[in-house]
Amino acid sequence: MRPGNGESMMDKKEKEMAAALAAVAAFMQQEEEAFHQHLAAAMAPPKTQAQAAMPNLWGQSGRQSMMQMRNLMQVKALHR
């Protein structure tokens, strides 16, 4: 192959086309896998009562501290 005869340009275009097609195929495969995961999650049995009742300790702690701060501000505002 000689660089001046145009074949290198064709090879470059073919490589670009192959790369683009590979990217599209990878994207489509990811989308299909995501769809199957979503479908499997939708068909999974619902959580049991024990699993659903498990408390979120970080959330509970945050709500408790917000309520405590609000209570302190109310006490300060009412007892001046």
MODELLER restraints for C-alpha pairs under 7 A, 6 or more apart:
rsr = mdl.restraints
at = mdl.atoms
